[in-house]
Amino acid sequence: MAYQVGWTTLLLQWEQDESEGKVVHTPAEGYKWNQLGVLYSLFNEKYACQSLAALRAQLKENVLTICNMLDRMSEKDVFEPHQRKWADDATAKAVWPVYKFIHVNTVAPFKNFRTQIRKWKRLKQV
């Protein structure tokens, strides 16, 4: 949950910073894409001390805010590349539209961590 709250919060921060004319640092200020393990540790430090209920509430709020953000965007903004600087600057070679970043930072991590969650559940049962 800390991982999901961390990523959804970052995604919302990218959009807010760009709308305010600020420089957007992806994935986060002081971190590069090859330092994601350190960034994940930061998410754990920042959010894992919260209760599961608090994390669920924060994730729900973030998801609703992302949905509202998408509702305000045009189809071009969502589905065509080069519509947000934070999406363009985040990858050196790939050209990703906004929807791809939203997918990768909201839905896709659940699939990626499914194996780790199963291992954790087995450890909890022992």
N, C-alpha and C positions, 0 to 999 in steps of 0.2 A: 504494500500500500504506500509506503514511503517513496518508493521508486515512482509509482504512478502519480502521486501528488507532486513530486519533484518535477517530472517531465511536463505535466499539464500546466503547472505554474510557470515553468520556463517558456512554454509556448505562448501563453497569455502575455508574459512579460515582453517577448519579442514583438508581438503585435502592438502592445501599448507603447513601447519605446519608439517603434517606427512611426506610429501615429502622432507622437509628440516631437518627431524630428530628431530624436536621439540616435546615437550610433548603437546599433544592435550587435551584441557580442554573442555569437553562437559557437558552441552550445551554451556557454555561460561565460561571463567575464572572468578572465584568468585561466580558462580551460580551453584546451584544443580537442578536436574530435578524437585524437589518439590517447586522450586521458579520461576516457569515460569511466573507467573503473574508479578513479579518484572522485569523479563527480558523483557516482552512485554512492560512494561512502559518505559524501557530503549530504546527500539526500537522507541517508540513514541517520546521520548525526542530527540533522535538522528536524526530521519528522518522526522518526521511530519512537521518540519519547512520548509521543501523543497516544492517547487511547485509540483503540480500533474504531470506536464510534466517532471520535473527532476526525480521524483520517478519512473515514467513509463520508462524513459530512463535507469535508474539504474537497474530496474528489468529486462528490456530487455537484458541489458549487462550481468547481472548475469546469466540469463537463457541461453544465448548463450555460456557463459563460462562453465556452467554446461554441456551443450550438447557437447562442445569440450572436456571436461574432460572425459565424457562417451565414446566418439569416440576413445580416447587414451587408454582406459581400455580394457582388454580382457573380454570375456563373463564370465570367471571364476571370475575375479575381481568384476564384477557387480552383478552376480547372486548367487554366493556361499558365505556362511558366512566365517568369519575369514580371509578376504582378506585385510581389513583395520583395523588398531588398533582403530581408532576413532569410527568405527562401533561396534567393540567388547566391548570397554570400556564404551560405552554410556549406555548400559543397564545391570542391575545386573543379570537378569535371562534370558531374551529373547536373542535369537541369530538372529540378523538381518543382512542380506546382504546389500551391499551398495545401491542397487536399492530401498530397503524399506525406508532407511533414506532419499533418494532423493525424493521419493513419499511423505512421511510424511511432509517434509519440503518445498515442492513446490506446489503440486497439492492439497493435502488433506486439508490444511488450508482454501482454498476457500470454500469447502463444509462445514467445521465447522463454518465458520463465515457468512454463507449465511443468517441466522436468524438475526444476529446482523446488517448486512448491510441493510436488509429490514427495521428494526426498525429505523436505522439512516435515511434512505430515507424518511420514513413517517414523522419523526420529521422535516426534511428539507422542506417538503411540507406544513407544518402547518404555 
